[in-house]
Amino acid sequence: MKNLYRDYIKRMLGFLIALTALICLSPLLLVVTIWLHFANKGAGAFFVQERPGKNAKIFKIIKFKTMTDERDEDGKLLPDEVRLTRVGRFVRSTSIDELPQLFNVLVGDMALIGPRPLLVQYLSRYSPEQARRHEVRPGITGWAQCNGRNAISWAEKFKLDVWYVDHCTLMTDLKILFITIRKVLIHDGISQEGNATMEEFKGN
């Protein structure tokens, strides 16, 4: 059954908002790019990685890079909490690292609001119900981010993602937007207890 807002209006609104935001935020994006270029010790200012989008179609997500590429004597990357720089921690805690994804919204790979795009290797680990999160475009923020972000379990997160798929309306998106702004301001749910980010999803 077609959802007029989800299938048509949301994409048009997202494009216009992303374009306007990129124009208005361009000075900030430039400053952060230069800042991270030096803080990351030559690792670059941007993080690009393949992620599954709507209908599990693979696209390349772009974020600000908040970690160095430092490795141990065996050539393995050091733990996240070691590679996360002071500048990167600030950029992540304020969610500035998510802003480059506005380019993904602009080209249609993502939406402003929807389930967060996770790693490609997780695709084979989802249950059929969990895989429903790919019925809509992934978002920069979403219902799961409003209800714990990285501080909740994977099972809870996926239930919230599927709930959003079934309740995608303009009012729901506006509610998510306002909650997200509040959570960013108070730095709520940035990481899971005991981890710099979110632990790996290993399936049910």
Secondary structure, DSSP 8 states (H G I E B T S, - for coil): ---HIIIIIHHHHHHHHHHHHHHHHHHHHHHHHHHHHHHTTTS-SEEEEEEE-GGG-EEEEEEE--B---B-TTS-B--HHHHB-HHHHHHHHTTGGGTTHHHHHHHTS-EEESS----GGGGGG--TTGGGGGGS--EEE-HHHHTTGGGS-HHHHHHHHHHHHHT--HHHHHHHHHHHHHHHHHT-S-S-TTSSS-------
